Amino acid sequence: MATFPQPVTVDDSRFTKRLVRALQRQIDVCAEMVPGRDSYRLAAAWVYTSALVAWAEDHGLIDGRLRAAAAPARESYYKGGGTAAGWLAFAVADLAVHPSTWCLLDPRYGNPIREGGLPEAACRSLIDWWSQEAPDLAYATESGPATVTGWIPGDLLQLVTDERRLANALCQSPWWLADGILDRTLIPAAREFPDETLRLVDPTCGTGHFLIRAIDALWELYTTGSLAPRQMRMEGVTGWTPVPPAEAARRILAGVDGVELDPITGAVAQLRVTVTVAHLLHSSGPARRPLRLDAIPHNLRPRVVVGDSLLAGKVTAEEYARVRPVQAAIVNLGVSDVPVVSLVPEPEPARPSKPSAPPVLQLTFDSIPA
């Protein structure tokens, strides 16, 4: 049985490296029981999805399914004629109860788990591992994001297998790098546009690391009226008028946008952003009940779009659908009934000395002042 050290940050490598190796072993075990050429791909999808379930279960977001505490319910289900495959399917369905998380099972998003289930023996083996050996994915951190933000499952998508990392150049930024870039972009914008809804877009958002840290910073700014730098040696901003938590959440949902090319990666980002905003709201109130996915208001809908941010608004809808058919089936970001414009950027016009509206912050390295 593998032992896991107690992590001190959400991405503590002493913990995450062992977890990744353990999950890769589970993929190998399951893949050996799956017939066909795509056995490894299907096994990897189910093992990763089980990690999402375990994370949600550990934070009380869904009913117990995989952990030891759920063993009596599982055994009762088995005795009633249920199967481990059916139990695992129920666990996945628990993740899709909110309108923002249904995309995990939306056929258009192409989740491999929709192509077939694992054999019964593989399902039992996977459930037993989560119940008897796997570490808790909810733990206290000394600095950086909390585990409820889904940082671990966000990282695992690129770490457990090479498929998405190689196919989509998926490379997640560490939280401290995101904080540093946000210090250099968000704080100047807050200083220039006090008491306004700041707009921010991550055009290649991955599983949502930048979005999560931006939401946390904006929550601090909107609810306290000030924002201190988290990584850079620079002055923070003060003097904003604090707003109630519900208004802070409204501003965040109205101003934070993400675009992601890979549908499943974007679906994970939607899940994480939904839970993060709901957690901030829940923590600001009396918290009489635990936060659950099925209790999050349906109007809490983050704006994370699946698409190609380089083509969005630059080509016609017809051309966009030809170049990006999978993404266009979810949402077509092309321009309807408008001739295709050149993809070579036009010279940027001179900017006024003081813009009339808050800027959209493109989270790229180019946004960091020299």
C-alpha positions in Angstrom: 0.0 0.0 0.0 1.4 3.4 -1.0 1.9 6.1 1.6 1.3 9.7 0.8 3.1 12.6 2.6 1.0 15.4 4.1 1.0 18.2 1.5 1.5 21.8 2.6 0.3 23.4 -0.7 -2.3 22.3 -3.2 0.4 21.3 -5.7 3.0 19.9 -3.3 5.1 17.8 -5.6 5.9 15.3 -2.8 2.2 14.5 -2.8 1.2 15.0 -6.4 4.0 12.9 -7.9 3.0 9.9 -5.8 -0.6 10.4 -6.6 0.1 10.6 -10.4 2.1 7.4 -10.3 -0.6 5.6 -8.3 -3.3 6.7 -10.8 -1.1 5.6 -13.7 -0.9 2.2 -12.1 -4.7 2.1 -11.9 -4.9 3.0 -15.6 -2.6 0.1 -16.4 -4.6 -2.3 -14.3 -7.9 -1.2 -15.9 -6.5 -1.2 -19.4 -5.4 -4.8 -19.1 -9.1 -5.8 -18.6 -10.5 -3.6 -21.4 -10.6 -5.3 -24.9 -9.8 -3.3 -28.0 -7.3 -0.9 -29.4 -8.5 2.1 -27.3 -8.2 0.2 -24.0 -5.7 2.6 -22.5 -7.6 5.7 -23.6 -10.8 4.4 -22.2 -9.2 3.3 -18.9 -7.5 6.7 -18.5 -10.7 8.6 -19.0 -12.5 6.5 -16.4 -9.6 6.7 -13.9 -9.4 10.5 -14.3 -13.2 10.9 -14.0 -13.0 8.8 -10.8 -10.5 11.3 -9.5 -13.0 14.1 -10.2 -15.6 12.1 -8.3 -13.3 11.5 -5.3 -12.4 15.2 -5.1 -16.0 16.2 -5.2 -16.9 13.5 -2.6 -14.0 14.5 -0.3 -15.4 18.1 -0.3 -18.9 17.1 0.4 -20.1 18.3 -3.0 -21.8 15.0 -3.9 -23.0 11.8 -2.1 -20.4 9.3 -0.9 -19.6 6.8 -3.6 -15.9 5.8 -3.7 -14.6 6.3 -0.2 -14.6 3.9 2.8 -17.5 5.7 4.4 -19.7 4.7 1.5 -18.9 1.0 1.8 -22.2 0.0 3.5 -24.2 1.8 0.8 -22.2 0.1 -1.9 -22.5 -3.3 -0.4 -26.3 -2.8 0.0 -26.4 -1.8 -3.7 -24.5 -4.9 -4.7 -26.7 -7.2 -2.7 -29.7 -5.7 -4.4 -28.4 -6.8 -7.8 -26.4 -3.6 -8.5 -23.0 -3.7 -10.2 -19.8 -1.8 -9.6 -20.1 -0.5 -13.1 -23.5 0.9 -12.3 -22.3 2.4 -9.0 -19.5 4.1 -10.8 -21.9 5.4 -13.4 -24.1 6.9 -10.7 -21.0 8.6 -9.3 -20.3 10.2 -12.6 -23.9 11.3 -12.9 -23.6 13.1 -9.5 -21.0 15.4 -11.1 -23.4 16.4 -13.9 -26.3 17.6 -11.8 -25.7 21.3 -12.4 -26.3 23.0 -15.8 -22.6 24.1 -15.8 -21.3 20.6 -15.2 -23.6 18.6 -17.5 -21.0 19.2 -20.2 -18.9 16.4 -18.6 -21.5 14.0 -20.1 -22.7 16.1 -23.1 -22.1 14.0 -26.3 -20.8 17.0 -28.1 -17.8 17.3 -25.7 -16.6 13.8 -26.6 -15.8 12.4 -23.2 -14.4 8.9 -23.9 -16.4 7.4 -21.0 -19.5 7.8 -23.1 -17.9 5.3 -25.6 -18.1 2.4 -23.2 -17.8 1.4 -19.6 -15.1 -0.6 -17.8 -15.5 -4.3 -17.2 -17.0 -5.2 -13.8 -13.7 -6.4 -12.4 -11.9 -3.2 -13.4 -14.7 -1.1 -11.8 -14.4 -3.1 -8.6 -10.6 -2.7 -8.6 -10.8 1.0 -9.1 -13.5 1.5 -6.4 -11.5 -0.6 -4.0 -8.4 1.5 -4.5 -10.2 4.7 -3.8 -11.9 3.2 -0.8 -8.8 1.5 0.7 -5.6 3.1 -0.5 -6.1 6.5 -2.2 -5.3 9.7 -0.2 -7.9 12.3 0.7 -8.0 15.1 -1.8 -9.4 17.6 0.7 -6.7 19.0 3.0 -5.5 22.3 4.5 -2.9 24.3 2.7 -0.4 26.8 4.1 -0.5 29.1 1.1 -2.0 29.4 -2.3 -5.4 28.1 -3.4 -7.6 25.8 -1.3 -8.2 22.2 -2.5 -12.0 23.0 -3.0 -10.9 25.0 -6.1 -10.1 21.7 -7.8 -6.4 22.5 -8.3 -5.5 18.8 -8.0 -7.9 17.4 -10.6 -7.1 20.4 -12.8 -3.4 19.4 -12.8 -4.2 15.7 -13.1 -5.7 16.1 -16.6 -2.3 16.8 -18.0 -0.3 14.6 -15.6 -2.0 11.3 -15.6 -1.6 10.7 -19.4 0.2 12.3 -22.2 -2.8 12.4 -24.6 -4.2 15.8 -23.9 -0.9 17.4 -23.1 0.6 16.4 -26.4 -2.6 16.8 -28.5 -3.5 20.2 -27.2 -0.2 21.6 -25.8 -1.9 21.6 -22.4 0.5 23.0 -19.8 -1.0 24.3 -16.6 0.6 27.3 -14.9 1.5 27.1 -11.2 -0.6 29.2 -8.9 2.2 31.5 -7.9 2.9 32.3 -11.6 -0.8 33.1 -12.1 -0.7 35.3 -9.0 2.3 37.2 -10.3 0.8 37.9 -13.6 -2.5 39.0 -12.0 -0.6 41.4 -9.7 0.8 43.1 -12.8 -2.5 43.3 -14.7 -5.4 43.3 -12.2 -4.0 45.7 -9.7 -3.3 48.5 -12.3 -6.7 48.0 -13.8 -8.4 48.2 -10.4 -6.4 51.4 -9.7 -7.5 53.0 -13.0 -11.2 51.9 -12.9 -12.4 52.1 -9.3 -15.7 50.5 -8.4 -16.3 49.1 -11.9 -16.8 45.5 -13.0 -13.4 44.6 -14.3 -13.4 42.4 -17.4 -10.8 39.6 -17.8 -10.4 36.9 -20.4 -8.0 34.0 -20.5 -8.0 33.0 -24.2 -6.3 29.6 -23.5 -7.7 28.8 -20.1 -6.9 25.1 -19.8 -8.6 23.6 -16.7 -9.0 27.1 -15.3 -6.0 27.8 -13.1 -5.8 31.5 -14.1 -9.5 31.9 -13.8 -9.6 30.5 -10.3 -6.8 32.8 -9.1 -8.4 35.8 -10.8 -11.8 35.0 -9.1 -10.1 34.8 -5.7 -8.4 38.1 -6.3 -11.6 39.8 -7.6 -13.5 38.5 -4.6 -11.0 40.1 -2.3 -11.2 43.4 -4.2 -15.0 43.5 -4.5 -15.9 42.5 -1.0 -13.1 44.3 1.0 -12.5 47.3 -1.3 -8.8 46.6 -1.5 -6.4 44.1 -3.2 -2.9 43.4 -2.0 -0.2 41.9 -4.3 0.4 38.2 -3.8 3.8 37.7 -5.5 5.2 41.0 -6.8 6.8 43.7 -4.8 4.5 46.5 -5.7 1.7 48.6 -4.1 -1.7 47.2 -3.9 -5.0 49.1 -4.5 -7.4 50.5 -1.9 -10.4 52.8 -1.8 -13.0 50.7 -3.6 -16.5 50.6 -2.2 -17.0 47.1 -0.7 -20.1 45.3 -2.1 -22.1 42.4 -0.6 -21.1 38.8 -1.5 -24.0 38.3 -4.0 -23.0 41.5 -5.9 -19.4 40.4 -5.9 -20.4 37.1 -7.4 -22.5 38.8 -10.0 -19.6 41.0 -11.0 -17.2 38.1 -11.2 -19.6 36.1 -13.4 -20.2 39.1 -15.6 -16.5 40.0 -16.0 -14.5 36.8 -16.1 -14.3 34.8 -19.3 -12.3 31.8 -20.5 -11.9 30.1 -23.8 -10.5 26.6 -24.2 -9.9 24.6 -27.4 -10.3 21.1 -25.9 -13.9 20.4 -24.9 -13.1 18.1 -21.9 -10.5 20.5 -20.6 -13.0 23.3 -20.8 -15.6 21.1 -19.1 -13.3 20.7 -16.1 -12.7 24.4 -16.0 -16.5 25.0 -15.9 -16.9 22.6 -13.0 -14.0 24.2 -11.1 -15.2 27.8 -11.6 -18.8 26.9 -10.7 -17.6 25.3 -7.4 -15.2 28.1 -6.6 -17.7 30.9 -7.0 -20.3 28.9 -5.1 -17.8 28.2 -2.3 -16.9 31.8 -1.9 -20.6 32.7 -1.6 -21.3 29.8 0.7 -18.4 30.7 3.0 -19.6 34.3 3.3 -22.9 33.3 4.7 -24.1 31.4 7.8 -23.2 28.1 6.2 -26.0 26.1 7.9 -25.5 23.3 5.4 -22.6 21.8 3.5 -22.0 23.1 -0.1 -23.4 20.6 -2.6 -23.4 20.7 -6.4 -27.1 19.9 -6.6 -27.9 22.9 -4.4 -25.9 25.5 -6.3 -28.3 27.9 -8.0 -28.7 27.2 -11.7 -28.2 30.8 -12.6 -24.6 30.5 -11.4 -23.2 29.9 -14.9 -19.5 30.7 -15.6 -18.6 32.0 -19.0 -16.1 29.3 -20.1 -16.5 28.7 -23.9 -15.1 25.9 -25.9 -13.5 27.3 -29.0 -10.5 28.6 -30.9 -9.7 32.0 -29.5 -7.4 32.8 -32.5 -10.3 32.4 -35.0 -13.1 33.8 -32.9 -14.7 36.7 -34.6 -12.0 36.6 -37.3 -13.7 34.2 -39.8 -17.2 33.5 -40.9 -19.3 30.9 -39.1 -19.1 28.6 -42.1 -15.3 28.8 -42.2 -15.1 28.3 -38.5 -17.2 25.2 -38.7 -15.0 23.8 -41.4 -11.8 24.4 -39.5 -13.1 23.5 -36.0 -16.1 21.2 -36.5 -16.0 19.7 -33.0 -15.9 23.1 -31.3 -18.4 24.6 -33.6 -20.9 21.9 -32.7 -20.8 23.3 -29.2 -20.7 27.0 -30.0 -19.8 28.6 -33.3 -17.5 31.6 -32.6 -17.4 32.7 -36.2 -19.1 35.7 -37.6 -22.4 35.1 -39.4 -22.9 36.6 -42.8 -19.7 38.6 -42.7 -16.9 38.1 -45.2 -13.8 36.4 -43.9 -11.3 39.0 -42.7 -7.6 38.7 -42.8 -6.0 36.8 -40.0 -3.1 39.1 -40.1 -3.7 41.7 -37.4 -4.2 45.3 -38.5 -2.0 48.0 -37.1 -3.4 49.0 -33.7 -4.9 52.5 -33.6 -3.6 55.0 -31.1 -5.2 54.6 -27.8 -6.9 57.5 -25.9 -5.0 58.7 -22.9 -7.9 57.4 -20.6 -10.1 54.7 -22.0 -13.8 55.0 -21.3 -14.4 51.4 -20.2 -12.4 48.8 -18.2 -9.9 47.0 -20.4 -10.1 43.3 -21.1 -7.0 41.7 -19.6 -5.4 39.2 -21.9 -3.6 36.8 -19.6 -0.4 36.3 -21.6 3.2 36.9 -20.8 3.1 39.9 -23.1 0.9 41.7 -20.5 3.7 41.9 -18.0 5.5 45.3 -18.1 9.2 45.1 -18.8 
